[in-house]
Amino acid sequence: MTPGHRTEHDLLGDREVPADAYWGIRTLRACENFPTTGTPISAYPHLVDALAAVKEAAARANEELGLLAPEKAQAIVAACREIRNGHLHGQFVVDVVQGRAGTSTNMNANEVIANRALEILGHAKGEYGSLHPNEDVNLSHSTNDAYPTAIKVATINAVSELLAAMSVMREAFTAKAEEFRDVLKTVRTQPEDAVPMTLGQEFSLYAVMLEENQGGLAEAVSPVHEINLGITAIGSGLNPPAGYAEAACRHLADITRLPVVTAGNPVETTQGYGAFVHLSGVLKRFAVRLSMSCNDLRLLSSGSRAELNEINLPAVQAGSGTMPGEVTAVIPEVVKQVAFEVIGNDATVTMAAEAGQLQRNVFEPVIFHSLSESITHLRTACLVLAERCAAGITATTGAMRAAVMHSIGLVTALNPHLGHTAATGIAP
């Protein structure tokens, strides 16, 4: 054995693992096999915390049913709670996109938890005769129920943060709608001058759009609360004792404070990913509407002297290395790029869900990766747009009023009195 290493064994043989690593041989092989994105699962704290919550729930259920010795269960629970408190996240080193339905992520979690639990019991890392990653940490469940449950818990928590960020943005636009309620402007329809309205009415549209999408997102995440923990490989319930699934679900709900429930048809839940497809579609819908709003902000603020110039966006960054004095709409621009990414991620989720065969879908990792990127990037985009753009928008009131007074859109008000033909004659 090389100094500073320990030797571990698996089906394929022996390998040396760094002595100070909490992960083991299965994680080592996964890191070698999947250098896919360069992004380890440690970059997704919601997932790491969810994995620890699932393993803690499993240990508590196993102890409750007499399957796991209390001292082992207590050590596993203690290790899981340390992880959920932010410790050892750097030991989750497997790439987020991997082969075989998240097995490597599950084993990474099993090994880290087992080795920390061994330390708590007074043993050295790798002394699996005293507490084993598979025999003890993974007892009564498998990747096929632990990993899907973990990505659901992680997704629910991430969506909760996105909903909160959407509220911040909605409040910012609502405040602007009130501030601009008496500011007259000319409506443009593709993109000709049309009838007058207020700038406040225009900004209220953005606030209403956010409220509607929040409702849709909250509704879409509801089915994600159905889990298959304790139903094992294909949802048939093979191996775990009677009552295990119910106990594991109850403990997970207690640990996470989420209203998770065991799926009514675990076989369908294990094989199908309709809930994720629907959720991704709702995220795409929001991304499209958010991008459209940013289109408006860019147009309405364009050209401080030569174009619309109806609103002023906060000057957060000089826009050009060539043109002195140019300040561009960098915040709406970056938000639009996030929207483009979300639209592409939705296509990935759709195809990955469709690619499942028979009783299993092995493409869960890219489904989670895509959903997580969409949710977390949208959250950041909402906060940035609210705090660094919307909150500081000002109106060029005089310019807009002058445009209204010179607009042919005013003639529309004469239609009920003179008729369309006569009003058309006056318009030029």
N, C-alpha and C positions, 0 to 999 in steps of 0.2 A: 504494500500500500504506500502510495506517495505521501510524504509528510504533508500535513495540513488537509488531508482527505480521509474519507471513510469509504468503505466498500459496501455497496448494496447490490442485491440480486433481484432479477425478475425473470420472466419466461425466456427472454433472449440471452440471459447470462449475467455476468458481473460487470459493474461499472464503478468508477471512483467518482464520488461526489464531494465538493468542498465541505470540510468538517463543520464550518460555521453556518452552512446553508440549512434552512428549515425545510426546503423542498428536497425531493429525493430522486431516485432513478427514473421514475415514470415522467417526472417533470423535465429531467435532463434530456431524455429522448425526445420529448415533445418540442423542446426548444431547438433541438437539432433538426427536427422534421419540418417545423413550421416557422420559418423566418419570413412570414407572409407580409405583414404590414409594418413590422418594426414597432408596433404598439402593443405592449403587454397588458394583461388584464388589470394590472395595478393602476393603469390610467383610467379605469372605470370604477371609482370608489363605491358607487351604488351597487355594482355587481359583487365586489369583494365583500362588502357588508352583508349583502343578501346571501351569498354562499355561507358565510359564517352563521347567519341566522338560521338557514336551513339545517346546517350540521348541528347546531345547538338544539333545535327542535327535535331532530332525529335522536340525539343522545338522550334528551329528556324523556321522549316516548319509549325508547329502548329500556331505560332504567325503570320507568313506570310499569312496564310489562314484564320485568324481571329478566330481560335479555342481556343486560349490560351491568356489570358490577358497579355499585355506587361510586367507588373511588375512581374508576375509569370515567364514568359519566361526568362526575364533578370536574375532573381534569379537562375533559373535552369541552365542557360548558365554559370553564374559566378561560381556556385558550380562545374559544369563539368570542367571548365577551371582550377580550383584549383586542382582537382584530376589529370588532365593531366599534371599539373606542379609538381606532386609528393606528394601532400597532401592527407591525409585520406586513403592511400592505406591499412593501417593496419586495417581499418574497413571492409574490404572485407574478411570475415572470413569463408564463406561457403567452404566446401571441394570441390576440383576441380572435383572429380568424384561423381556424384549424380544421383538420379532418375529423370525422367521426363524432358529430353531434355533441361536442363539448366534453368528451371523455377526458381530454388532457386538462381542461380547466377543473373538472371535478377531482381528478387525481392530484393536481397541484394543491387544491384546497385540502384534500385528505392528508397529504404529506405534511403540509405546513402545520395543520391543526394537531396531527399526531405527534410531530416532533416537539412542538411547544408543550403539549400535554405530557409528554415524556419528561421534559424538564421539570414541570410542575410536580410530577410524581417522584422526582429525584433521580431520574435516569438520564443517560446521554442520548443525544440525537442518534437515530438509527437503531436503537435497541428495540426493534419491533416485536420481540418476544414478549415484552411487557405491555405494549399497546401498539396495535397495528393500524396502518392507514385504511386497509380494506376490511379487515375482520372486525374492527371496532368503530372507527370513525364513519365508515361507509355501511355499517350494519343495518340491515332491513330495507335498504333502498339502493338505487343505482343511478348512474348518470342520467338515464332516461326519465327519471322523475325529479332528481335533485337539481339538475341543470335547468330544465324548463321552469321549475318553480322559482329558482333563483333569478332567472332573467325576467320573470314576471314581477317579482317583488322589486327588482331594480328598476324596471320600467315604470311601475306605479309610482315609486318615489321620485323618479326623474320627471314624470308628467306633473306631479304635484308642484314641483319647483317651476316648471314651465307655466302652469296656470297662475302661479303667484306673480311671475314676471309679466304675464299678459295683463294682469290687473294693474300693475304699475304703469304699463304703457297706456291702458285704457283711461286711467285717471289723468295722465298727462294730456291726452287728446280731449278728454272731457273738459279739462280746465281751459284749454285753448278755445274750445267751442263756446264756452261761456264768455271768455275774454273778447272774442271776435263776434259776438252775437249781433252787434249793430253795424258791423263793417260791410258795406255794400261792395259787390264785385259782379263781374259778368261771367255767366256760365258759358262753357265751351263744349260743344258737342261734335266731336270727331273732325277737326278741332275748331269748327267755325263758331263765331260769336252767337250766343243765344240770349236767353232771358236773364234778368238780374236775380241774384240771391245774396245771402250773406256768407261771409267767410266762416262764420260760426256754424252755419248749416253744413258747410263742406266738411269741417273738422268733426262735427257730430257723426257724420257718416263713418269716419274711421273708428270712433268710439263704439258705435253700434256694431260694426264689423267685428271688433274684438270681442264684444259681449257674446255675439252669436257663435263665434268660433270657440270661445271658452265653454259654452254650453255643449257644443258638439264634441269637444275633446273630453270633457268630463263624462259624457255618455259613452264615448268610444272606449274609455279605459275600464269601464265597469266589467265587461266580460273577462278582462285580463286577471281578475281576482279569482277565477276558477283555476285551481291547481290540481296536479296529479301526484303530489308527494305521498309516498307510501304505496303507490300502485305498481311500482317497479317497471320492469323492462318494456312491456307493451301496453300497460294499463290493465292487465288481467288480474293483478293482485297476487301473482305467484311468489311464494316464499315468506313474505311477512306474516306474522300471526294475526288472528282476528283482532280488530280494534286498533291496529297500528296506524293505519291511514288517518283515522279519526283523531287519535291522540297526537300524531305529528302535526296535523293541520291546526288543532287546538293550541298546541304549544307555539307554533309559528305565528298564529294570530296574536297570541299574548306577547311574544317577543317583538314583533314588528309594529304592533298596534294597527294592523290592517285587517279589514273584514274579509280575509281570504276564506274560501270554502272549497271542499273537495268536489271536483267536477261530477256532475250527474252521470256522464258517460266518459269515464277515464280513458277508454280505448280511443275515442274520437279526439279527446284533448291531447293525448300523446302523439297522435298521427297528424292532426289538422292544426293549421295555424291561421284560421280565419280571423281570430281576434286581432292578431298582429297585422294582418293585411288591412283590415278595416281601420285600425288605429293609424297605420301609415298613410292610408288614403285621407283621413281627416287632417293629419299633419300637412299633407300636400295641399289640401284645400286652403288651409290657413296660410301656407307659404305663398300660394298664388295670390291671395287677397292682400297679404302683407307686401308683396312685391308690387302689386298694382298701386297701393298707397304710396310706396316710395317713388313710383313713376310720377305721381302727382306732385309730390314734394320737390322732386328734381325739376319738373317743368315749371311749377309756380315760382320757384326761386331762381330760375334761369335768367341770365343776362341782366346784370344790375343796371345797365343803361340801354341795351339794344333789344331786349326781349320782354318776357312777361313781367318779371320782377314784382309779383304780387305779395310774396312773403320773403323774409330774410331768414335763412338758416344760420344757426350759430357758427361763427368763424372758428372752427376747431383746428384747422390745418391749412397751410398754404397749398394751393392746388397744382402749381406748376413750377418747374425749374426754368422755364423758358419765358413765360409771360408774367412780368412783374405785377403784383397786386391781385392776381387771380386767387379766389377762394372758391373751391368747388364743393359739391354735395357729397363728401366722402362717406358720411354715415349712411344715408340711403343707399349708396353704391355698395357698401359692404353687406348691408342687410339683404339686398337683392341677390348677391352672390350666395348667401346662406340659403335663400329661397331656391335658387337653381340646384344647390346641393340636395336639398330636401326632396325636390322633384325627382332627381336621379336616384336617391336612396329608395324612394317609393317603388321605382321600377325594379331595383335589386330585391327588395322584400317580396314583391309580387312573384318574381321568377324563382326565388329561393323557396317560397312556400309551395309554388306549383311543382317544384322538382321532387317533393317528397314522394316516396313509393311505398305501397303496401302499408305496413304498420308503423313506419318510422320516417322521420325527416332528418337527414344528417346535416342539413344546411342551417341549423339553428344559429351557429356562431355568426354568420354573415347577416342573418336577420337581426340578431341583437345588435351587432356592430352598427348596422345601418340605422336602425331605430334610435339607438343611443346617440349617434352623431346628429340625427335630425332634431331630437328633443333638446339636447344640451346646447346645440348651436342656435336653435330658435330661441331658447331661453336667454342666452347671451345677447342675441340680436335685439330682442324685445327691450332688455334693460338698457342697452347702448342707445337704441333709437329713442327711448323715452328720456333718458338722462342727458345725453349729449346732443340731442337734436330737438325733439318735440318741445321739451320744456323751455327752450330758449328761442323759439320761433317768434318773430315779430311781423307785423303787417305793414305794408306800404299803403296806408289808408287813403292818402290823397290821390295817389296814382290810380288806385282801383276805382274810386268815386268818379274821377275824370273819365276813365274808360267807360263806365256805365253811362254817363251823361252823353257820350258820343257814340254809343252802341246802337245799331239798328234793332237790337233785341227789345228796346223799349217799345217799338212799334207793335210788338205782339200784344201788348195790353190794349191796343185799339181794336183788336179782332171782334170782341163782343159788341162793340159800338158801331164800327164802320164796315165790318166784314173783311174777309181775307183779301179779296181783290183790291179794295180801296186801300187797305193798309199796305199791301205790296207796292202800290203806286206811290205811297208816301215814303217808303223805306229808303230809296236812293237819296 
